[in-house]
Amino acid sequence: MAAVQCVKCAKEGEAITDTLFMGKLESEIKAKVCKDCWKQWEGMRVMVINEYQVNLGEESGRELVKKQMRAFLNLGETVDTSKLQQNFKPQA
Ligand SMILES: [Zn+2]
């Protein structure tokens, strides 16, 4: 099992092996984020899209999701996530 030092949970975790289709960000994500945290983001992503009514057919919509992702995964982005935190209920 490949391990990665995760910037999100600050632990060593299992590396992501699936293809993420994240283009340029793919290698950065895989180098810095563990599988579990990526799974969390996948759940969060659905919420981001719903909350912000993101149109993924538009460049601006994809950018918004990307920014939220970088902020969520601690990849050096700061965005206003207050709207999401109100509704975010972490899975037990
Ligand atoms: Zn992690």
PDB file of the backbone (N, CA, C, O) and the ligand in Angstrom, with CONECT records:
HET     ZN  A 101       1
ATOM      1  N   MET A   1       0.833  -1.205   0.000  1.00  0.00           N
ATOM      2  CA  MET A   1       0.000   0.000   0.000  1.00  0.00           C
ATOM      3  C   MET A   1       0.867   1.253   0.000  1.00  0.00           C
ATOM      4  O   MET A   1       1.742   1.415   0.850  1.00  0.00           O
ATOM      5  N   ALA A   2       0.626   2.094  -0.917  1.00  0.00           N
ATOM      6  CA  ALA A   2       1.341   3.369  -0.965  1.00  0.00           C
ATOM      7  C   ALA A   2       0.746   4.316   0.077  1.00  0.00           C
ATOM      8  O   ALA A   2      -0.471   4.396   0.247  1.00  0.00           O
ATOM      9  N   ALA A   3       1.625   5.022   0.761  1.00  0.00           N
ATOM     10  CA  ALA A   3       1.163   5.939   1.794  1.00  0.00           C
ATOM     11  C   ALA A   3       1.501   7.373   1.408  1.00  0.00           C
ATOM     12  O   ALA A   3       2.446   7.634   0.664  1.00  0.00           O
ATOM     13  N   VAL A   4       0.698   8.297   1.939  1.00  0.00           N
ATOM     14  CA  VAL A   4       0.916   9.702   1.642  1.00  0.00           C
ATOM     15  C   VAL A   4       0.751  10.490   2.945  1.00  0.00           C
ATOM     16  O   VAL A   4      -0.126  10.201   3.759  1.00  0.00           O
ATOM     17  N   GLN A   5       1.614  11.487   3.116  1.00  0.00           N
ATOM     18  CA  GLN A   5       1.480  12.380   4.263  1.00  0.00           C
ATOM     19  C   GLN A   5       0.434  13.424   3.886  1.00  0.00           C
ATOM     20  O   GLN A   5       0.674  14.284   3.038  1.00  0.00           O
ATOM     21  N   CYS A   6      -0.720  13.338   4.523  1.00  0.00           N
ATOM     22  CA  CYS A   6      -1.877  14.103   4.074  1.00  0.00           C
ATOM     23  C   CYS A   6      -1.921  15.489   4.710  1.00  0.00           C
ATOM     24  O   CYS A   6      -1.771  15.628   5.924  1.00  0.00           O
ATOM     25  N   VAL A   7      -2.128  16.508   3.887  1.00  0.00           N
ATOM     26  CA  VAL A   7      -2.192  17.870   4.403  1.00  0.00           C
ATOM     27  C   VAL A   7      -3.570  18.203   4.972  1.00  0.00           C
ATOM     28  O   VAL A   7      -3.736  19.202   5.671  1.00  0.00           O
ATOM     29  N   LYS A   8      -4.534  17.377   4.673  1.00  0.00           N
ATOM     30  CA  LYS A   8      -5.884  17.630   5.178  1.00  0.00           C
ATOM     31  C   LYS A   8      -6.043  17.119   6.613  1.00  0.00           C
ATOM     32  O   LYS A   8      -6.452  17.871   7.498  1.00  0.00           O
ATOM     33  N   CYS A   9      -5.728  15.864   6.841  1.00  0.00           N
ATOM     34  CA  CYS A   9      -5.913  15.286   8.179  1.00  0.00           C
ATOM     35  C   CYS A   9      -4.603  15.248   8.962  1.00  0.00           C
ATOM     36  O   CYS A   9      -4.587  14.846  10.125  1.00  0.00           O
ATOM     37  N   ALA A  10      -3.508  15.665   8.331  1.00  0.00           N
ATOM     38  CA  ALA A  10      -2.194  15.723   8.987  1.00  0.00           C
ATOM     39  C   ALA A  10      -1.717  14.359   9.472  1.00  0.00           C
ATOM     40  O   ALA A  10      -0.954  14.260  10.434  1.00  0.00           O
ATOM     41  N   LYS A  11      -2.170  13.326   8.806  1.00  0.00           N
ATOM     42  CA  LYS A  11      -1.722  11.981   9.149  1.00  0.00           C
ATOM     43  C   LYS A  11      -1.189  11.295   7.895  1.00  0.00           C
ATOM     44  O   LYS A  11      -1.398  11.742   6.768  1.00  0.00           O
ATOM     45  N   GLU A  12      -0.502  10.204   8.143  1.00  0.00           N
ATOM     46  CA  GLU A  12      -0.098   9.399   7.003  1.00  0.00           C
ATOM     47  C   GLU A  12      -1.272   8.495   6.653  1.00  0.00           C
ATOM     48  O   GLU A  12      -1.785   7.759   7.496  1.00  0.00           O
ATOM     49  N   GLY A  13      -1.675   8.566   5.417  1.00  0.00           N
ATOM     50  CA  GLY A  13      -2.843   7.787   5.026  1.00  0.00           C
ATOM     51  C   GLY A  13      -2.598   7.056   3.724  1.00  0.00           C
ATOM     52  O   GLY A  13      -1.544   7.175   3.099  1.00  0.00           O
ATOM     53  N   GLU A  14      -3.604   6.297   3.340  1.00  0.00           N
ATOM     54  CA  GLU A  14      -3.516   5.525   2.111  1.00  0.00           C
ATOM     55  C   GLU A  14      -3.555   6.465   0.909  1.00  0.00           C
ATOM     56  O   GLU A  14      -4.370   7.385   0.851  1.00  0.00           O
ATOM     57  N   ALA A  15      -2.676   6.223  -0.033  1.00  0.00           N
ATOM     58  CA  ALA A  15      -2.632   7.075  -1.225  1.00  0.00           C
ATOM     59  C   ALA A  15      -3.829   6.800  -2.129  1.00  0.00           C
ATOM     60  O   ALA A  15      -4.402   5.710  -2.123  1.00  0.00           O
ATOM     61  N   ILE A  16      -4.184   7.806  -2.894  1.00  0.00           N
ATOM     62  CA  ILE A  16      -5.274   7.665  -3.864  1.00  0.00           C
ATOM     63  C   ILE A  16      -4.739   6.919  -5.081  1.00  0.00           C
ATOM     64  O   ILE A  16      -3.703   7.285  -5.636  1.00  0.00           O
ATOM     65  N   THR A  17      -5.434   5.894  -5.484  1.00  0.00           N
ATOM     66  CA  THR A  17      -4.976   5.139  -6.653  1.00  0.00           C
ATOM     67  C   THR A  17      -5.895   5.344  -7.860  1.00  0.00           C
ATOM     68  O   THR A  17      -5.495   5.117  -9.001  1.00  0.00           O
ATOM     69  N   ASP A  18      -7.126   5.774  -7.593  1.00  0.00           N
ATOM     70  CA  ASP A  18      -8.050   5.987  -8.703  1.00  0.00           C
ATOM     71  C   ASP A  18      -7.637   7.209  -9.524  1.00  0.00           C
ATOM     72  O   ASP A  18      -6.961   8.111  -9.029  1.00  0.00           O
ATOM     73  N   THR A  19      -8.050   7.217 -10.761  1.00  0.00           N
ATOM     74  CA  THR A  19      -7.863   8.412 -11.581  1.00  0.00           C
ATOM     75  C   THR A  19      -8.912   9.445 -11.190  1.00  0.00           C
ATOM     76  O   THR A  19     -10.099   9.130 -11.101  1.00  0.00           O
ATOM     77  N   LEU A  20      -8.476  10.664 -10.960  1.00  0.00           N
ATOM     78  CA  LEU A  20      -9.390  11.695 -10.455  1.00  0.00           C
ATOM     79  C   LEU A  20      -9.895  12.625 -11.546  1.00  0.00           C
ATOM     80  O   LEU A  20     -10.832  13.392 -11.328  1.00  0.00           O
ATOM     81  N   PHE A  21      -9.286  12.559 -12.701  1.00  0.00           N
ATOM     82  CA  PHE A  21      -9.642  13.451 -13.810  1.00  0.00           C
ATOM     83  C   PHE A  21      -9.546  14.914 -13.391  1.00  0.00           C
ATOM     84  O   PHE A  21     -10.415  15.725 -13.710  1.00  0.00           O
ATOM     85  N   MET A  22      -8.471  15.236 -12.668  1.00  0.00           N
ATOM     86  CA  MET A  22      -8.300  16.607 -12.190  1.00  0.00           C
ATOM     87  C   MET A  22      -7.251  17.365 -12.979  1.00  0.00           C
ATOM     88  O   MET A  22      -6.843  18.455 -12.578  1.00  0.00           O
ATOM     89  N   GLY A  23      -6.815  16.812 -14.078  1.00  0.00           N
ATOM     90  CA  GLY A  23      -5.859  17.523 -14.929  1.00  0.00           C
ATOM     91  C   GLY A  23      -4.571  17.848 -14.204  1.00  0.00           C
ATOM     92  O   GLY A  23      -3.919  16.972 -13.637  1.00  0.00           O
ATOM     93  N   LYS A  24      -4.211  19.134 -14.232  1.00  0.00           N
ATOM     94  CA  LYS A  24      -2.949  19.581 -13.651  1.00  0.00           C
ATOM     95  C   LYS A  24      -2.886  19.349 -12.148  1.00  0.00           C
ATOM     96  O   LYS A  24      -1.805  19.182 -11.583  1.00  0.00           O
ATOM     97  N   LEU A  25      -4.042  19.341 -11.509  1.00  0.00           N
ATOM     98  CA  LEU A  25      -4.068  19.198 -10.054  1.00  0.00           C
ATOM     99  C   LEU A  25      -3.906  17.755  -9.602  1.00  0.00           C
ATOM    100  O   LEU A  25      -3.634  17.483  -8.432  1.00  0.00           O
ATOM    101  N   GLU A  26      -4.074  16.846 -10.532  1.00  0.00           N
ATOM    102  CA  GLU A  26      -4.101  15.427 -10.184  1.00  0.00           C
ATOM    103  C   GLU A  26      -2.870  14.992  -9.377  1.00  0.00           C
ATOM    104  O   GLU A  26      -3.009  14.371  -8.323  1.00  0.00           O
ATOM    105  N   SER A  27      -1.674  15.314  -9.867  1.00  0.00           N
ATOM    106  CA  SER A  27      -0.471  14.842  -9.183  1.00  0.00           C
ATOM    107  C   SER A  27      -0.301  15.537  -7.833  1.00  0.00           C
ATOM    108  O   SER A  27       0.162  14.927  -6.869  1.00  0.00           O
ATOM    109  N   GLU A  28      -0.675  16.806  -7.768  1.00  0.00           N
ATOM    110  CA  GLU A  28      -0.578  17.530  -6.496  1.00  0.00           C
ATOM    111  C   GLU A  28      -1.508  16.904  -5.455  1.00  0.00           C
ATOM    112  O   GLU A  28      -1.112  16.682  -4.310  1.00  0.00           O
ATOM    113  N   ILE A  29      -2.717  16.631  -5.854  1.00  0.00           N
ATOM    114  CA  ILE A  29      -3.687  16.033  -4.936  1.00  0.00           C
ATOM    115  C   ILE A  29      -3.192  14.678  -4.460  1.00  0.00           C
ATOM    116  O   ILE A  29      -3.228  14.375  -3.268  1.00  0.00           O
ATOM    117  N   LYS A  30      -2.737  13.876  -5.392  1.00  0.00           N
ATOM    118  CA  LYS A  30      -2.302  12.528  -5.031  1.00  0.00           C
ATOM    119  C   LYS A  30      -1.059  12.542  -4.143  1.00  0.00           C
ATOM    120  O   LYS A  30      -0.853  11.624  -3.350  1.00  0.00           O
ATOM    121  N   ALA A  31      -0.238  13.571  -4.274  1.00  0.00           N
ATOM    122  CA  ALA A  31       0.970  13.660  -3.462  1.00  0.00           C
ATOM    123  C   ALA A  31       0.678  14.160  -2.056  1.00  0.00           C
ATOM    124  O   ALA A  31       1.467  13.932  -1.138  1.00  0.00           O
ATOM    125  N   LYS A  32      -0.453  14.843  -1.881  1.00  0.00           N
ATOM    126  CA  LYS A  32      -0.687  15.545  -0.613  1.00  0.00           C
ATOM    127  C   LYS A  32      -1.938  15.126   0.133  1.00  0.00           C
ATOM    128  O   LYS A  32      -2.125  15.513   1.287  1.00  0.00           O
ATOM    129  N   VAL A  33      -2.786  14.352  -0.492  1.00  0.00           N
ATOM    130  CA  VAL A  33      -4.080  14.056   0.125  1.00  0.00           C
ATOM    131  C   VAL A  33      -4.305  12.548   0.188  1.00  0.00           C
ATOM    132  O   VAL A  33      -4.027  11.829  -0.772  1.00  0.00           O
ATOM    133  N   CYS A  34      -4.806  12.081   1.318  1.00  0.00           N
ATOM    134  CA  CYS A  34      -5.064  10.652   1.462  1.00  0.00           C
ATOM    135  C   CYS A  34      -6.433  10.287   0.890  1.00  0.00           C
ATOM    136  O   CYS A  34      -7.278  11.142   0.628  1.00  0.00           O
ATOM    137  N   LYS A  35      -6.606   9.010   0.713  1.00  0.00           N
ATOM    138  CA  LYS A  35      -7.822   8.481   0.106  1.00  0.00           C
ATOM    139  C   LYS A  35      -9.083   8.866   0.893  1.00  0.00           C
ATOM    140  O   LYS A  35     -10.097   9.247   0.308  1.00  0.00           O
ATOM    141  N   ASP A  36      -9.005   8.760   2.208  1.00  0.00           N
ATOM    142  CA  ASP A  36     -10.171   9.063   3.043  1.00  0.00           C
ATOM    143  C   ASP A  36     -10.594  10.521   2.902  1.00  0.00           C
ATOM    144  O   ASP A  36     -11.782  10.828   2.805  1.00  0.00           O
ATOM    145  N   CYS A  37      -9.603  11.415   2.892  1.00  0.00           N
ATOM    146  CA  CYS A  37      -9.928  12.837   2.781  1.00  0.00           C
ATOM    147  C   CYS A  37     -10.499  13.146   1.402  1.00  0.00           C
ATOM    148  O   CYS A  37     -11.379  13.995   1.260  1.00  0.00           O
ATOM    149  N   TRP A  38      -9.995  12.458   0.401  1.00  0.00           N
ATOM    150  CA  TRP A  38     -10.551  12.657  -0.945  1.00  0.00           C
ATOM    151  C   TRP A  38     -12.012  12.218  -0.980  1.00  0.00           C
ATOM    152  O   TRP A  38     -12.852  12.865  -1.606  1.00  0.00           O
ATOM    153  N   LYS A  39     -12.302  11.116  -0.303  1.00  0.00           N
ATOM    154  CA  LYS A  39     -13.694  10.648  -0.233  1.00  0.00           C
ATOM    155  C   LYS A  39     -14.577  11.692   0.426  1.00  0.00           C
ATOM    156  O   LYS A  39     -15.707  11.932  -0.001  1.00  0.00           O
ATOM    157  N   GLN A  40     -14.046  12.311   1.475  1.00  0.00           N
ATOM    158  CA  GLN A  40     -14.791  13.373   2.155  1.00  0.00           C
ATOM    159  C   GLN A  40     -15.086  14.513   1.200  1.00  0.00           C
ATOM    160  O   GLN A  40     -16.184  15.068   1.178  1.00  0.00           O
ATOM    161  N   TRP A  41     -14.076  14.846   0.412  1.00  0.00           N
ATOM    162  CA  TRP A  41     -14.272  15.935  -0.546  1.00  0.00           C
ATOM    163  C   TRP A  41     -15.344  15.571  -1.574  1.00  0.00           C
ATOM    164  O   TRP A  41     -16.142  16.418  -1.975  1.00  0.00           O
ATOM    165  N   GLU A  42     -15.354  14.333  -1.988  1.00  0.00           N
ATOM    166  CA  GLU A  42     -16.359  13.931  -2.986  1.00  0.00           C
ATOM    167  C   GLU A  42     -17.773  14.171  -2.465  1.00  0.00           C
ATOM    168  O   GLU A  42     -18.669  14.561  -3.214  1.00  0.00           O
ATOM    169  N   GLY A  43     -17.958  13.927  -1.157  1.00  0.00           N
ATOM    170  CA  GLY A  43     -19.255  14.219  -0.547  1.00  0.00           C
ATOM    171  C   GLY A  43     -19.501  15.719  -0.483  1.00  0.00           C
ATOM    172  O   GLY A  43     -20.602  16.207  -0.738  1.00  0.00           O
ATOM    173  N   MET A  44     -18.440  16.427  -0.133  1.00  0.00           N
ATOM    174  CA  MET A  44     -18.511  17.874   0.010  1.00  0.00           C
ATOM    175  C   MET A  44     -18.792  18.539  -1.336  1.00  0.00           C
ATOM    176  O   MET A  44     -19.510  19.535  -1.419  1.00  0.00           O
ATOM    177  N   ARG A  45     -18.219  17.974  -2.368  1.00  0.00           N
ATOM    178  CA  ARG A  45     -18.336  18.524  -3.710  1.00  0.00           C
ATOM    179  C   ARG A  45     -19.810  18.618  -4.130  1.00  0.00           C
ATOM    180  O   ARG A  45     -20.242  19.606  -4.724  1.00  0.00           O
ATOM    181  N   VAL A  46     -20.558  17.575  -3.807  1.00  0.00           N
ATOM    182  CA  VAL A  46     -21.976  17.555  -4.139  1.00  0.00           C
ATOM    183  C   VAL A  46     -22.683  18.730  -3.456  1.00  0.00           C
ATOM    184  O   VAL A  46     -23.549  19.387  -4.032  1.00  0.00           O
ATOM    185  N   MET A  47     -22.273  18.964  -2.201  1.00  0.00           N
ATOM    186  CA  MET A  47     -22.876  20.046  -1.446  1.00  0.00           C
ATOM    187  C   MET A  47     -22.499  21.408  -2.007  1.00  0.00           C
ATOM    188  O   MET A  47     -23.330  22.313  -2.088  1.00  0.00           O
ATOM    189  N   VAL A  48     -21.242  21.540  -2.391  1.00  0.00           N
ATOM    190  CA  VAL A  48     -20.784  22.803  -2.986  1.00  0.00           C
ATOM    191  C   VAL A  48     -21.615  23.113  -4.228  1.00  0.00           C
ATOM    192  O   VAL A  48     -22.091  24.233  -4.413  1.00  0.00           O
ATOM    193  N   ILE A  49     -21.775  22.109  -5.062  1.00  0.00           N
ATOM    194  CA  ILE A  49     -22.506  22.298  -6.314  1.00  0.00           C
ATOM    195  C   ILE A  49     -23.958  22.692  -6.039  1.00  0.00           C
ATOM    196  O   ILE A  49     -24.516  23.556  -6.714  1.00  0.00           O
ATOM    197  N   ASN A  50     -24.557  22.049  -5.042  1.00  0.00           N
ATOM    198  CA  ASN A  50     -25.941  22.385  -4.702  1.00  0.00           C
ATOM    199  C   ASN A  50     -26.066  23.764  -4.071  1.00  0.00           C
ATOM    200  O   ASN A  50     -26.924  24.558  -4.458  1.00  0.00           O
ATOM    201  N   GLU A  51     -25.201  24.044  -3.095  1.00  0.00           N
ATOM    202  CA  GLU A  51     -25.280  25.310  -2.353  1.00  0.00           C
ATOM    203  C   GLU A  51     -25.054  26.511  -3.251  1.00  0.00           C
ATOM    204  O   GLU A  51     -25.759  27.515  -3.150  1.00  0.00           O
ATOM    205  N   TYR A  52     -24.074  26.405  -4.125  1.00  0.00           N
ATOM    206  CA  TYR A  52     -23.729  27.540  -4.978  1.00  0.00           C
ATOM    207  C   TYR A  52     -24.408  27.432  -6.337  1.00  0.00           C
ATOM    208  O   TYR A  52     -24.184  28.260  -7.220  1.00  0.00           O
ATOM    209  N   GLN A  53     -25.229  26.420  -6.494  1.00  0.00           N
ATOM    210  CA  GLN A  53     -25.926  26.194  -7.766  1.00  0.00           C
ATOM    211  C   GLN A  53     -24.952  26.323  -8.940  1.00  0.00           C
ATOM    212  O   GLN A  53     -25.154  27.086  -9.885  1.00  0.00           O
ATOM    213  N   VAL A  54     -23.903  25.543  -8.823  1.00  0.00           N
ATOM    214  CA  VAL A  54     -22.814  25.602  -9.793  1.00  0.00           C
ATOM    215  C   VAL A  54     -23.240  24.960 -11.110  1.00  0.00           C
ATOM    216  O   VAL A  54     -23.803  23.866 -11.142  1.00  0.00           O
ATOM    217  N   ASN A  55     -22.955  25.666 -12.176  1.00  0.00           N
ATOM    218  CA  ASN A  55     -23.120  25.106 -13.509  1.00  0.00           C
ATOM    219  C   ASN A  55     -21.758  24.613 -13.993  1.00  0.00           C
ATOM    220  O   ASN A  55     -20.891  25.406 -14.360  1.00  0.00           O
ATOM    221  N   LEU A  56     -21.589  23.303 -13.987  1.00  0.00           N
ATOM    222  CA  LEU A  56     -20.286  22.745 -14.356  1.00  0.00           C
ATOM    223  C   LEU A  56     -19.999  22.878 -15.846  1.00  0.00           C
ATOM    224  O   LEU A  56     -18.890  22.589 -16.296  1.00  0.00           O
ATOM    225  N   GLY A  57     -20.983  23.308 -16.600  1.00  0.00           N
ATOM    226  CA  GLY A  57     -20.784  23.559 -18.013  1.00  0.00           C
ATOM    227  C   GLY A  57     -20.069  24.875 -18.254  1.00  0.00           C
ATOM    228  O   GLY A  57     -19.629  25.169 -19.365  1.00  0.00           O
ATOM    229  N   GLU A  58     -19.961  25.671 -17.180  1.00  0.00           N
ATOM    230  CA  GLU A  58     -19.304  26.974 -17.299  1.00  0.00           C
ATOM    231  C   GLU A  58     -17.964  26.963 -16.602  1.00  0.00           C
ATOM    232  O   GLU A  58     -17.794  26.359 -15.543  1.00  0.00           O
ATOM    233  N   GLU A  59     -17.013  27.648 -17.221  1.00  0.00           N
ATOM    234  CA  GLU A  59     -15.667  27.734 -16.663  1.00  0.00           C
ATOM    235  C   GLU A  59     -15.696  28.297 -15.243  1.00  0.00           C
ATOM    236  O   GLU A  59     -14.985  27.804 -14.368  1.00  0.00           O
ATOM    237  N   SER A  60     -16.506  29.319 -15.011  1.00  0.00           N
ATOM    238  CA  SER A  60     -16.557  29.952 -13.688  1.00  0.00           C
ATOM    239  C   SER A  60     -17.073  28.960 -12.641  1.00  0.00           C
ATOM    240  O   SER A  60     -16.632  28.977 -11.491  1.00  0.00           O
ATOM    241  N   GLY A  61     -17.989  28.115 -13.038  1.00  0.00           N
ATOM    242  CA  GLY A  61     -18.510  27.108 -12.124  1.00  0.00           C
ATOM    243  C   GLY A  61     -17.451  26.089 -11.753  1.00  0.00           C
ATOM    244  O   GLY A  61     -17.315  25.702 -10.592  1.00  0.00           O
ATOM    245  N   ARG A  62     -16.703  25.661 -12.760  1.00  0.00           N
ATOM    246  CA  ARG A  62     -15.636  24.680 -12.489  1.00  0.00           C
ATOM    247  C   ARG A  62     -14.542  25.303 -11.623  1.00  0.00           C
ATOM    248  O   ARG A  62     -13.964  24.635 -10.766  1.00  0.00           O
ATOM    249  N   GLU A  63     -14.264  26.582 -11.852  1.00  0.00           N
ATOM    250  CA  GLU A  63     -13.262  27.283 -11.037  1.00  0.00           C
ATOM    251  C   GLU A  63     -13.699  27.360  -9.582  1.00  0.00           C
ATOM    252  O   GLU A  63     -12.901  27.155  -8.667  1.00  0.00           O
ATOM    253  N   LEU A  64     -14.971  27.656  -9.383  1.00  0.00           N
ATOM    254  CA  LEU A  64     -15.487  27.758  -8.014  1.00  0.00           C
ATOM    255  C   LEU A  64     -15.320  26.430  -7.282  1.00  0.00           C
ATOM    256  O   LEU A  64     -14.881  26.399  -6.132  1.00  0.00           O
ATOM    257  N   VAL A  65     -15.664  25.351  -7.942  1.00  0.00           N
ATOM    258  CA  VAL A  65     -15.542  24.036  -7.325  1.00  0.00           C
ATOM    259  C   VAL A  65     -14.073  23.735  -7.019  1.00  0.00           C
ATOM    260  O   VAL A  65     -13.747  23.187  -5.965  1.00  0.00           O
ATOM    261  N   LYS A  66     -13.209  24.095  -7.941  1.00  0.00           N
ATOM    262  CA  LYS A  66     -11.780  23.850  -7.765  1.00  0.00           C
ATOM    263  C   LYS A  66     -11.237  24.620  -6.566  1.00  0.00           C
ATOM    264  O   LYS A  66     -10.434  24.099  -5.792  1.00  0.00           O
ATOM    265  N   LYS A  67     -11.678  25.850  -6.423  1.00  0.00           N
ATOM    266  CA  LYS A  67     -11.232  26.672  -5.297  1.00  0.00           C
ATOM    267  C   LYS A  67     -11.720  26.088  -3.984  1.00  0.00           C
ATOM    268  O   LYS A  67     -10.971  26.006  -3.010  1.00  0.00           O
ATOM    269  N   GLN A  68     -12.965  25.689  -3.967  1.00  0.00           N
ATOM    270  CA  GLN A  68     -13.515  25.090  -2.751  1.00  0.00           C
ATOM    271  C   GLN A  68     -12.757  23.815  -2.410  1.00  0.00           C
ATOM    272  O   GLN A  68     -12.504  23.521  -1.242  1.00  0.00           O
ATOM    273  N   MET A  69     -12.404  23.075  -3.429  1.00  0.00           N
ATOM    274  CA  MET A  69     -11.661  21.842  -3.220  1.00  0.00           C
ATOM    275  C   MET A  69     -10.298  22.121  -2.599  1.00  0.00           C
ATOM    276  O   MET A  69      -9.903  21.469  -1.633  1.00  0.00           O
ATOM    277  N   ARG A  70      -9.588  23.087  -3.153  1.00  0.00           N
ATOM    278  CA  ARG A  70      -8.256  23.410  -2.634  1.00  0.00           C
ATOM    279  C   ARG A  70      -8.338  23.890  -1.198  1.00  0.00           C
ATOM    280  O   ARG A  70      -7.477  23.570  -0.377  1.00  0.00           O
ATOM    281  N   ALA A  71      -9.377  24.661  -0.895  1.00  0.00           N
ATOM    282  CA  ALA A  71      -9.549  25.141   0.478  1.00  0.00           C
ATOM    283  C   ALA A  71      -9.868  23.969   1.404  1.00  0.00           C
ATOM    284  O   ALA A  71      -9.303  23.858   2.492  1.00  0.00           O
ATOM    285  N   PHE A  72     -10.763  23.107   0.971  1.00  0.00           N
ATOM    286  CA  PHE A  72     -11.173  21.968   1.792  1.00  0.00           C
ATOM    287  C   PHE A  72     -10.004  21.038   2.069  1.00  0.00           C
ATOM    288  O   PHE A  72      -9.866  20.518   3.176  1.00  0.00           O
ATOM    289  N   LEU A  73      -9.183  20.833   1.089  1.00  0.00           N
ATOM    290  CA  LEU A  73      -8.079  19.883   1.226  1.00  0.00           C
ATOM    291  C   LEU A  73      -6.790  20.548   1.741  1.00  0.00           C
ATOM    292  O   LEU A  73      -5.738  19.910   1.781  1.00  0.00           O
ATOM    293  N   ASN A  74      -6.874  21.811   2.128  1.00  0.00           N
ATOM    294  CA  ASN A  74      -5.695  22.545   2.617  1.00  0.00           C
ATOM    295  C   ASN A  74      -4.593  22.628   1.567  1.00  0.00           C
ATOM    296  O   ASN A  74      -3.412  22.473   1.878  1.00  0.00           O
ATOM    297  N   LEU A  75      -4.984  22.870   0.348  1.00  0.00           N
ATOM    298  CA  LEU A  75      -4.006  22.976  -0.722  1.00  0.00           C
ATOM    299  C   LEU A  75      -3.685  24.436  -1.029  1.00  0.00           C
ATOM    300  O   LEU A  75      -3.428  24.799  -2.177  1.00  0.00           O
ATOM    301  N   GLY A  76      -3.703  25.255  -0.004  1.00  0.00           N
ATOM    302  CA  GLY A  76      -3.223  26.616  -0.156  1.00  0.00           C
ATOM    303  C   GLY A  76      -4.204  27.575  -0.790  1.00  0.00           C
ATOM    304  O   GLY A  76      -3.807  28.491  -1.510  1.00  0.00           O
ATOM    305  N   GLU A  77      -5.478  27.372  -0.528  1.00  0.00           N
ATOM    306  CA  GLU A  77      -6.471  28.312  -1.046  1.00  0.00           C
ATOM    307  C   GLU A  77      -7.343  28.733   0.131  1.00  0.00           C
ATOM    308  O   GLU A  77      -7.716  27.912   0.969  1.00  0.00           O
ATOM    309  N   THR A  78      -7.663  30.024   0.179  1.00  0.00           N
ATOM    310  CA  THR A  78      -8.564  30.499   1.222  1.00  0.00           C
ATOM    311  C   THR A  78      -9.826  31.021   0.556  1.00  0.00           C
ATOM    312  O   THR A  78      -9.782  31.941  -0.261  1.00  0.00           O
ATOM    313  N   VAL A  79     -10.924  30.433   0.909  1.00  0.00           N
ATOM    314  CA  VAL A  79     -12.193  30.903   0.370  1.00  0.00           C
ATOM    315  C   VAL A  79     -13.207  30.984   1.503  1.00  0.00           C
ATOM    316  O   VAL A  79     -13.022  30.406   2.574  1.00  0.00           O
ATOM    317  N   ASP A  80     -14.253  31.697   1.243  1.00  0.00           N
ATOM    318  CA  ASP A  80     -15.327  31.805   2.223  1.00  0.00           C
ATOM    319  C   ASP A  80     -16.164  30.530   2.176  1.00  0.00           C
ATOM    320  O   ASP A  80     -16.901  30.285   1.221  1.00  0.00           O
ATOM    321  N   THR A  81     -16.035  29.731   3.223  1.00  0.00           N
ATOM    322  CA  THR A  81     -16.795  28.476   3.248  1.00  0.00           C
ATOM    323  C   THR A  81     -17.911  28.532   4.289  1.00  0.00           C
ATOM    324  O   THR A  81     -18.494  27.505   4.636  1.00  0.00           O
ATOM    325  N   SER A  82     -18.204  29.733   4.786  1.00  0.00           N
ATOM    326  CA  SER A  82     -19.181  29.847   5.876  1.00  0.00           C
ATOM    327  C   SER A  82     -20.544  29.288   5.467  1.00  0.00           C
ATOM    328  O   SER A  82     -21.253  28.685   6.272  1.00  0.00           O
ATOM    329  N   LYS A  83     -20.882  29.497   4.227  1.00  0.00           N
ATOM    330  CA  LYS A  83     -22.158  29.009   3.729  1.00  0.00           C
ATOM    331  C   LYS A  83     -22.245  27.482   3.847  1.00  0.00           C
ATOM    332  O   LYS A  83     -23.297  26.911   4.136  1.00  0.00           O
ATOM    333  N   LEU A  84     -21.090  26.851   3.608  1.00  0.00           N
ATOM    334  CA  LEU A  84     -21.073  25.399   3.660  1.00  0.00           C
ATOM    335  C   LEU A  84     -21.000  24.889   5.085  1.00  0.00           C
ATOM    336  O   LEU A  84     -21.631  23.890   5.429  1.00  0.00           O
ATOM    337  N   GLN A  85     -20.229  25.579   5.913  1.00  0.00           N
ATOM    338  CA  GLN A  85     -20.059  25.098   7.275  1.00  0.00           C
ATOM    339  C   GLN A  85     -21.367  25.075   8.042  1.00  0.00           C
ATOM    340  O   GLN A  85     -21.553  24.247   8.934  1.00  0.00           O
ATOM    341  N   GLN A  86     -22.267  25.971   7.705  1.00  0.00           N
ATOM    342  CA  GLN A  86     -23.576  25.959   8.352  1.00  0.00           C
ATOM    343  C   GLN A  86     -24.292  24.638   8.129  1.00  0.00           C
ATOM    344  O   GLN A  86     -25.024  24.151   8.991  1.00  0.00           O
ATOM    345  N   ASN A  87     -24.066  24.084   6.980  1.00  0.00           N
ATOM    346  CA  ASN A  87     -24.828  22.891   6.605  1.00  0.00           C
ATOM    347  C   ASN A  87     -24.019  21.605   6.672  1.00  0.00           C
ATOM    348  O   ASN A  87     -24.554  20.502   6.559  1.00  0.00           O
ATOM    349  N   PHE A  88     -22.731  21.775   6.856  1.00  0.00           N
ATOM    350  CA  PHE A  88     -21.874  20.591   6.772  1.00  0.00           C
ATOM    351  C   PHE A  88     -21.970  19.745   8.026  1.00  0.00           C
ATOM    352  O   PHE A  88     -21.664  20.203   9.127  1.00  0.00           O
ATOM    353  N   LYS A  89     -22.389  18.534   7.850  1.00  0.00           N
ATOM    354  CA  LYS A  89     -22.445  17.591   8.974  1.00  0.00           C
ATOM    355  C   LYS A  89     -21.497  16.439   8.675  1.00  0.00           C
ATOM    356  O   LYS A  89     -21.785  15.575   7.847  1.00  0.00           O
ATOM    357  N   PRO A  90     -20.369  16.446   9.361  1.00  0.00           N
ATOM    358  CA  PRO A  90     -19.396  15.374   9.086  1.00  0.00           C
ATOM    359  C   PRO A  90     -19.999  14.007   9.394  1.00  0.00           C
ATOM    360  O   PRO A  90     -20.792  13.846  10.322  1.00  0.00           O
ATOM    361  N   GLN A  91     -19.606  13.047   8.600  1.00  0.00           N
ATOM    362  CA  GLN A  91     -20.086  11.688   8.828  1.00  0.00           C
ATOM    363  C   GLN A  91     -19.386  11.112  10.034  1.00  0.00           C
ATOM    364  O   GLN A  91     -18.183  11.299  10.219  1.00  0.00           O
ATOM    365  N   ALA A  92     -20.137  10.418  10.846  1.00  0.00           N
ATOM    366  CA  ALA A  92     -19.571   9.860  12.080  1.00  0.00           C
ATOM    367  C   ALA A  92     -18.636   8.698  11.742  1.00  0.00           C
ATOM    368  O   ALA A  92     -18.056   8.091  12.642  1.00  0.00           O
TER     369      ALA A  92
HETATM  370 ZN    ZN A 101      -6.156  12.706   4.963  1.00  0.00          ZN2+
END
